[in-house]
């Protein structure tokens, strides 16, 4: 009996053991993968036989969308090649699915193009630079995000009528920065990677290191300040909310902002009580305490971006119990 308990404890301990490779071991595994899938094999692309019709893929991606908003989606996509690229992630995913990969899978953004990066404020009201759109995130080969980003840089450069040489240099610079940053993370301590962020100080150092003009630095600072201003309630409230008597309500601006029907959002009848309760329970105690000071009062559908047009995107208004904005 004692021996059986001991074996059970050993098996349990072994089951909970996670093996972590050292940076050198990870680097060696990466080099070995190159023998199987070379970097040269990633270059170039030709439509394969039996390639699905891109228009049919786009039509299929409308499934589940609000049909009255689909014309807005296609209208926005038709404005330029770059706008079409933004709205056709499904087409590129279908093409990338038939390209070589190393086998390294990550939780990919799923739509890592140039316009899905930007500055936004953290809960602590600090402005940082990062991916700011994750509604298409999925487990996928790491190459997919990188290829979508590099291609978007080229298409954006063409949209701005920049020389092809500049477009190539910009795409190569984006890939190089990715490679170098991953190499840095591989040698950093776990906690340092976990807390790493790209903030104003990092940008200012970049401008100084690259010897960029004072005007470029000033332009970034102005955009960062604009991001801070647009993230505060004093800026958002009058644009989005009206107050009838003492009851606030999100302003309708059809077809871009509108209140859903009971069929589109049946939870309106109950104030989305189950969803809000589930969200509340998912929060750590210190943010739950803050959340409890607000109550749900309104919800509206909102048209956002290009590829997301027609999906069930909403904005909710939570009103503080003190009845201040």
C-alpha positions in Angstrom: 0.0 0.0 0.0 2.8 2.4 0.9 4.7 1.6 -2.3 1.5 2.2 -4.3 1.0 5.6 -2.7 4.6 6.5 -3.4 4.3 5.5 -7.1 1.1 7.6 -7.3 2.9 10.7 -5.9 5.8 10.3 -8.3 3.5 9.9 -11.2 1.5 13.0 -10.1 4.7 15.0 -9.8 5.9 13.9 -13.2 2.6 14.8 -14.8 2.8 18.4 -13.4 6.4 18.9 -14.5 6.8 21.3 -17.4 10.1 21.0 -19.3 11.6 24.4 -20.4 14.4 24.6 -22.9 17.3 26.9 -22.5 17.8 29.7 -25.0 20.6 27.8 -26.6 18.5 24.7 -26.9 15.6 26.7 -28.5 18.1 28.3 -30.9 19.4 24.9 -31.9 15.9 23.5 -32.5 15.1 26.6 -34.6 18.2 26.0 -36.8 17.2 22.4 -37.2 13.8 23.4 -38.5 15.5 25.5 -41.2 16.9 22.2 -42.6 13.3 21.0 -43.1 11.8 24.3 -44.2 14.4 26.7 -45.6 14.0 30.5 -45.6 14.3 30.4 -49.3 11.2 28.2 -49.6 9.2 31.1 -48.1 10.0 33.4 -51.0 7.6 34.0 -53.8 4.1 32.8 -54.3 2.0 31.5 -57.2 -1.7 30.7 -57.3 -1.9 26.9 -56.8 -4.2 24.7 -58.9 -7.7 24.5 -57.6 -7.3 27.8 -55.7 -10.7 28.9 -54.3 -12.3 31.9 -55.9 -11.4 34.9 -53.7 -14.9 36.5 -54.3 -16.5 33.3 -53.1 -14.3 33.3 -50.0 -15.5 36.9 -49.2 -19.1 36.0 -49.7 -18.7 33.0 -47.4 -17.1 35.3 -44.8 -20.4 37.3 -44.7 -22.1 34.4 -42.9 -23.4 35.5 -39.6 -23.0 39.2 -40.4 -25.8 41.7 -40.4 -26.8 41.6 -44.0 -27.8 45.3 -44.2 -24.2 46.3 -43.3 -22.5 44.1 -45.9 -22.7 46.8 -48.6 -20.9 49.1 -46.2 -18.2 46.5 -45.8 -17.7 46.0 -49.6 -17.9 49.8 -50.1 -15.1 50.4 -47.7 -13.0 47.6 -49.3 -13.5 49.1 -52.8 -11.9 52.4 -51.8 -8.3 51.2 -52.5 -6.1 48.1 -52.8 -5.0 48.6 -49.2 -8.6 48.9 -48.0 -9.4 45.6 -49.9 -6.4 44.0 -48.3 -7.6 45.1 -44.8 -11.0 43.5 -45.4 -9.9 40.2 -47.0 -8.0 38.4 -44.2 -9.9 35.2 -45.1 -8.6 35.3 -48.6 -5.0 35.6 -47.5 -5.5 32.9 -44.8 -6.7 30.5 -47.5 -3.6 31.3 -49.6 -1.2 31.0 -46.6 -2.7 27.7 -45.6 -1.0 26.2 -48.7 2.5 27.7 -48.1 5.5 26.1 -46.3 5.6 26.6 -42.5 8.2 25.7 -39.9 5.7 24.0 -37.6 6.0 26.7 -34.9 2.5 27.6 -33.9 1.6 30.6 -31.9 -1.6 32.5 -30.8 -1.5 34.6 -33.9 -3.3 38.0 -34.3 -4.8 36.5 -37.4 -5.0 39.9 -39.1 -1.6 41.4 -38.4 -1.6 44.2 -41.0 0.0 47.6 -40.7 -3.2 49.4 -39.6 -3.9 46.9 -36.8 -0.9 48.3 -34.9 -1.1 51.6 -33.0 -1.1 53.5 -29.8 -3.6 53.0 -27.1 -4.0 53.6 -23.4 -3.5 50.9 -20.8 -5.8 50.6 -17.7 -3.1 52.8 -16.0 -3.6 55.5 -18.7 -0.2 55.0 -20.2 0.1 55.2 -24.0 1.8 52.1 -25.5 2.3 50.7 -29.0 1.1 47.2 -29.8 -1.4 45.2 -31.8 -4.8 46.7 -31.1 -7.1 44.4 -33.0 -7.5 40.8 -31.9 -11.0 39.8 -33.0 -9.6 37.3 -35.5 -6.9 35.7 -33.2 -6.3 32.0 -33.7 -3.6 29.3 -33.2 -1.6 29.4 -36.4 1.9 29.2 -37.9 4.0 32.2 -36.7 4.8 33.0 -40.4 1.2 34.0 -41.2 1.2 37.2 -39.1 4.7 38.2 -40.3 3.8 37.7 -43.9 0.6 39.6 -43.6 2.4 42.5 -41.9 5.2 42.6 -44.5 2.7 42.5 -47.4 0.6 45.3 -45.9 3.7 47.5 -45.7 4.3 47.0 -49.4 0.7 47.7 -50.3 0.6 50.8 -48.1 3.8 52.1 -49.7 2.2 51.6 -53.2 -1.0 53.3 -52.0 1.2 56.3 -51.0 3.0 56.2 -54.4 6.4 55.5 -52.8 9.1 54.0 -55.0 9.3 50.2 -55.0 12.8 50.3 -53.5 11.3 52.2 -50.5 8.5 49.6 -50.2 11.0 46.8 -50.2 13.3 48.5 -47.6 10.3 49.1 -45.3 9.1 45.5 -45.5 12.6 44.2 -44.9 13.0 46.5 -42.0 9.7 45.3 -40.4 10.8 41.6 -40.8 14.3 42.5 -39.4 12.8 44.2 -36.4 10.6 41.2 -35.7 13.6 38.8 -36.0 15.8 40.9 -33.7 13.1 41.4 -31.1 12.3 37.7 -30.9 16.1 37.0 -30.5 16.2 39.5 -27.7 13.2 37.9 -26.0 14.8 34.5 -26.3 17.7 35.6 -24.1 15.7 37.7 -21.6 14.4 36.6 -18.2 10.8 35.4 -18.2 9.5 38.3 -16.0 11.3 40.9 -18.2 9.5 39.5 -21.3 6.1 39.4 -19.5 6.3 43.1 -18.4 8.0 44.4 -21.6 6.1 47.1 -23.5 6.8 49.7 -26.2 6.0 53.1 -24.6 6.9 56.7 -25.2 10.4 56.3 -23.8 11.1 53.5 -26.3 10.0 55.6 -29.2 12.0 58.6 -28.1 15.1 56.4 -27.9 14.4 55.0 -31.3 14.2 58.5 -32.8 17.4 59.5 -31.1 19.3 56.3 -32.1 18.2 56.7 -35.7 19.0 60.4 -35.8 15.6 61.2 -37.1 14.5 64.8 -37.3 13.0 66.7 -34.4 9.9 67.2 -36.6 9.3 63.4 -36.7 9.6 63.2 -32.9 7.2 66.1 -32.4 4.7 64.5 -34.8 4.7 61.2 -32.8 4.3 63.1 -29.5 1.3 65.0 -30.9 -0.3 61.7 -32.0 0.4 60.1 -28.6 -1.2 63.1 -26.9 -4.2 62.9 -29.2 -4.5 59.2 -28.3 -4.6 60.1 -24.6 -7.2 62.8 -25.1 -9.5 60.6 -27.1 -9.4 57.8 -24.5 -10.7 59.9 -21.6 -14.5 60.1 -20.7 -14.5 63.9 -21.2 -13.7 63.4 -24.9 -15.9 60.3 -25.6 -19.0 61.2 -23.6 -20.4 64.1 -25.6 -19.6 62.3 -28.9 -21.4 59.1 -28.0 -24.0 59.8 -25.3 -27.0 62.0 -24.9 -28.9 62.5 -21.6 -32.7 62.6 -21.6 -33.7 63.8 -18.2 -31.5 61.7 -15.9 -31.2 58.7 -18.2 -28.2 58.6 -20.5 -28.4 56.8 -23.9 -26.0 56.1 -26.7 -26.6 58.4 -29.7 -27.9 56.7 -32.8 -25.9 57.5 -36.0 -27.4 55.0 -38.5 -26.1 53.0 -40.2 -22.8 53.3 -38.3 -24.2 53.3 -34.7 -27.7 52.1 -34.0 -29.8 50.3 -31.3 -30.4 46.7 -32.1 -33.7 45.0 -32.4 -34.9 42.5 -29.9 -34.0 39.8 -32.4 -30.5 41.1 -32.8 -29.8 41.5 -29.1 -32.3 39.5 -27.0 -30.3 40.3 -23.9 -31.5 43.8 -23.9 -34.7 42.7 -22.2 -32.7 41.4 -19.2 -30.0 44.0 -19.4 -27.6 41.2 -20.4 -27.6 40.1 -16.8 -26.1 36.7 -17.4 -23.3 38.0 -19.7 -22.4 40.8 -17.3 -22.5 38.4 -14.3 -20.2 36.0 -16.1 -17.8 38.8 -17.1 -17.8 40.1 -13.5 -16.8 36.7 -12.1 -14.0 36.5 -14.6 -12.3 39.6 -13.2 -9.7 39.7 -10.5 -11.0 41.1 -7.2 -9.4 44.5 -7.5 -11.0 45.3 -10.8 -14.3 43.6 -9.8 -14.5 46.2 -7.0 -14.2 49.0 -9.5 -16.7 47.3 -11.9 -19.3 47.1 -9.1 -19.5 50.9 -9.0 -21.0 51.0 -12.4 -24.4 49.7 -13.8 -25.3 48.8 -17.4 -27.7 51.2 -18.9 -27.5 50.9 -22.7 -26.0 49.1 -25.7 -25.7 49.9 -29.4 -24.3 48.2 -32.5 -21.3 49.9 -34.0 -19.7 49.6 -37.5 -15.9 49.3 -37.0 -12.9 49.0 -39.3 -13.2 47.3 -42.7 -13.1 43.5 -42.3 -15.2 43.6 -39.2 -18.1 45.5 -40.7 -21.3 43.6 -40.2 -20.1 41.5 -37.4 -21.8 41.7 -34.0 -19.7 44.6 -32.7 -21.3 46.6 -29.9 -20.6 49.4 -27.5 -22.1 49.4 -24.0 -22.6 52.3 -21.7 -22.0 51.7 -18.0 -23.1 54.6 -15.7 -21.4 55.2 -12.3 -23.6 55.0 -9.3 -22.6 58.5 -8.3 -24.4 59.7 -11.5 -21.5 61.7 -12.8 -20.1 61.2 -16.2 
